[in-house]
């Protein structure tokens, strides 16, 4: 015999199906947004930031070269008095250009480090959310299909009509019990009651009669017509005497 299930409410199954679909949609949307944000961040670091700081290194390297040229020209020049001019401003400009160049180089190295770290974190995130993706894409749709199958089976069961059968009485036995719907249940059984035996009526004295006496069968029938007289002479003598 197959397993049995007790279903108290079909609406509960429909609510379960709606809840699973709602969770699937929310979880799928959340994971997609997280994946997209990780990809945008990683792309920003690996492409935009790497290209930006490379360009800054080139630009600031040129600024350092210009500052050095300015300093060299200033040192080679002389004032009207024949003394070398002050190079304090050019030295400060060169120092600032060198600091800015060093900053760009440090930023470029940091971009490479963070790009590798973000890639590792992205792989770890994918591994940790893999079971969730499997649940969203495989297990939950399978559960929804199973609930749909159960709902279809229950709907088909509710549309079934009970078979109508007629009771055939047994020829040798009593008539079948009569089934009726009443307050006792949808199929209350009523056994047929036996007919009461007739009661003996008392007789009055005037109605009482004497029963006729029983006559032997021999006297009622009389002598057989072909029977022979055992003593015919005696009968003849008896006849003469009677005369």
N, C-alpha and C positions, 0 to 999 in steps of 0.2 A: 504494500500500500504506500502511495506517495506521501511526502511530507505535507502537513497542513499549515495554513497561516490564518491568523485571526485578524481581520481587517475591520476596524470599528468605524473608520471614516475614509472615504475616497478623497475628500477635500484635503485631508492631511497629506496624502501622497502628492496631490497637486501643489500644495504649499511647499512641500519638500523639493519638488522639481523646480519651482520658481526660485526658492532660496539658493539652490545649487547653481542655477543659471546666473543669478545675481552675483554670487561669489566668484564664479568663473570670470564674469565680465570685469569685476573690480580688480581681481588679482591679475588678470591678464593686462589690464590697463596700467596697473602700478608697475609691474615688471617691465613692460615695454617703455614706460617713461624713465625708469631707472637705467635700463640699458642705453636708451638714447642719451641720457645725461652723462653717463660714463663715456660713451663714444665721443660726445662733443668735447668733454674736458680733455680726454686723451688726444683728440685731434688738435685742440687749441694748444696744448703743450708741445706736442711733437712737431706740428707744422708752423702754426702762427708764431709761437714764442721762439722756436728755433730760428725761423727766418728773420724775425725781428731783431734778435740779439746778434745774429751774424751781420746783419746790415749795420747795427750800431757799432759793432767792432770795426768794421771797415771805415765807417764815418769818423769814429773817434781816433782811429789810427791816423787818418789824414789830418785831423786836428792836432794831434801830437807832432806830426811832421812839420806842420805849419808853425807851431809854437817853437820848435827847435830852430827852424830857419830864421824866425824873427829874433831869437836869442843870439844866433850866430852873427847875423848882420849887425845887431846892436853892439856886440863885443868887438867887431872889426871896425866900427866907426869911431871917430874922435870928435871931440868938441872943438870949439874955436880956440880954446886955450891949449889945445893939444893933449888934453887928458881924455881917457876913455869914458864914455857916458855910463850912467847908471843902468843896470839891467835887471833891477828888482821887479819891475812889472812883467817883463818877458819871462823871468824865472817863475813868477807866480802863475802866469798863464800856462807855461809848460807843465808845472806841477798839477794844475787843475785838469789839464788835458790828459795827463798820465793817470790821474785818479779816475777819471771818467772812463778811460779805456780799460783800466783794471776792473772797474765795476761791470762793464759790459762782458768782459771775459768771464768773470765770476758768474754772472747771470747765465751765460751760455752753458757753462759747466753744470750749473744747478738745473737748467732745463733738461739736460741729458740725464741727470740722476733721477729727476722726478718723472721723466718719461718712462724709464725702466721700472721705477717703483709703481707707477700707475698701471703699467702693463701687467705686473705681477698681481696687483690688487684686482684688476679686471678678471684675470684668470681665476683667482680665488673666489670672486663673487659669482662667476659663472658656475663654478663647481658647487658652491653652497646653494645656489638657487636652481640647480638642475633638477632635484626631486620635486620642487614646486612647479617647474615647467612641465615635468612629466605628469604631475597631478592635474594641471590645468588642461594640457593637451591630450592626455590619454585616459586617466582614471575617471575624471569627472564627466567627460562626454559619454564614457561607457556606462557610468551610473545613471545618467539622464536617459540613455537608451533603455536601460533595464527598468527604470520607473515607467517609461512610456509603454514598455511591453506589459508591465503589470496593470497599468491603467486600461490598456486595450483588452486584456484578459478579463478584468473586472467588468468593464462595460459589456463585453460579450456575454458574460455570465448573467448580468442583470437583465439582458434582453431575452434570455431563455424562458420558455413557458414549460410548466410541468406537464408530462404526458398524461392524457386522459385515458384511463382503462376502465372497462366494464367488468363487474364481477359476474362470472358464469356459475350458476348454482350447480351443485353436485346432484345428479339424479338420485343417487342412493342415500344422500344425507339430507340434513335439514337445510332450509333456505339460508342464504348468506345473511350476515348481519348488515343492517342498514346503516350507512354512514351519512351523517348530517353535520352541517355547520351550525354550531350553537354557542352558547356561553361557555360550554365545557371545552371548546377547542375547535380548530379548523376541521378536524376529522374525528368527531366524537362517535363512538361505536355503541349502537343500541341493539341488544339481543332481542329476538322476538319472544314474546311471552306465550307460554303454553295456554291452550283454551281450557277453561275450568270444566271439570267433570259434572254431568247433570245430577242434580239431587233427586233422591227417591221421594215420590209424593205419597203421603199417608192415605190409606183407604178407610172409608167409613164402614160401619157394620152392614149397611144396606148394599154397599158395593161389593162386599166380600161374597164370593161364591165358592161352593164346594167344587173342588176339582174332580172331574169324572175319573172313575176307577179305571185302572189300566186293564184292558181286555187282552187275554193271551192271544198271541198271533195265530194259534191253531184254531180257536173258536171264531175269530174274525174271518178266517179264510174258508172254514167249512171243510167237509170231506172232499177229497180230490175226486173228480168224475170218473176216473179210470181205475180206482182202487177196488180190489176184489174183496168180497165179504168173507171173513175167515170161517163162518159157520152158516151157510145158507139154509140148512134144514132147520136150525134153531129159530131163524127168523121167520120161516114159514109157519112153524108151530106157534110162535108168538102171535102171528097174524090170525091164526084160526082161533086162538083163545080170545083175542080182542073182539072177534066177530061175535 
